[in-house]
Amino acid sequence: MKSPSTPVHPFDLLAVDGLLTDEEREIRRTVRAAADRELRPHIAGWFEKGEIPARELARTLGGLGVLGMHLEGYGCAGTGSVAYGLACLELEAVDSGLRSLVSVQGSLAMYAIWKYGSEEQKQRWLPKMAAGEYIGCFGLTEPDAGSDPGAMRTNAKRDGSDWVLNGTKMWITNGSVADVAVVWARTEDGVRGFLVPAGTPGFSAPEIKMKLSLRASVTSELVLEDVRLPADAMLPEARGLSGPLGCLNEARFGIVFGALGAARDCLETAISYARDRTVFARSLASYQLTQQKLADMAVELGKGMLLALHLGRLKDAGLITAEQISVGKLNNVREAIAIARECRTILGANGITLEYPVLRHANNLESVLTYEGTSEVHSLVIGKALTGEQAFR
């Protein structure tokens, strides 16, 4: 019987490494090593319990330099977009909940302050957020305003020199552990952003439990009942929905890479399992049907990686558009969840246990498919770009 040849890693099929710089490869290696050493041994237990040591994780990730790593100054690393994307990929290869913590901290909360905040706000919050000493969250989605943020009901009204906020936000990652919430509210001057420190009277963040997805992540409501803030709590440079939507594009970009990490972990697991598993006196990997599944998944994973790298280069050049990010988010999350589900079939009954990561990834990707813009919304963004016609309403 002919002995099997040395297997090729899925990314090696298209020589992806040759498209990266030495610095990008080193950042990827560093994040992967730290994730394998400090996060992966614990993730199945965190997922099963539905709890994570958020404060400890934030400090660990801050020490690794991945919180707001693509931002300049204020203790941030100032890396390129591709390097940031690769870090997201390696974190999501462990669990989408961990990448969500980093995305919300760096691409939503920190980015909002960095892009739209005053110098005083930046100095107060960003260095400690970059170090993981402070945790931030981003309050945009509401119970009745998800895909249509323009329908938000949360409002901010002037009372002398203060602002008074009332409303409810929903599905907020990091909410109940955050030191500061970036809250978007309707004012007489349009939608504006506000920084709400934890402990402000009238502000609470009850955690959402009984989740079947993103269990290794903190998800909360934000409740604002006559929350009084000083005038300087408002982000001065954000006016209208372009503010929060600009932050969402930052987070969506990280997902373009991150989802591929979950898919890669599933495919690596399925290949290893198929090579070791014996069925009818042969390895499962030696059957044509198994190889067809693996080949199809490797091709889609490789295509997704090439798309992500292309978008990263466009972003670093300052040329990326919102519809291009929508292409990446739509395609890569859709293919990642398909890969996770197909890998589960290769593992059979073993695929439904937490001994293997594939169904955990599939469950998490159900949330990733929805947040930062559903597949339907991204399809309409692309459709508008192709036709010039607005189909949202």
Disulfide bonds with the S-S distance in Angstrom:
none
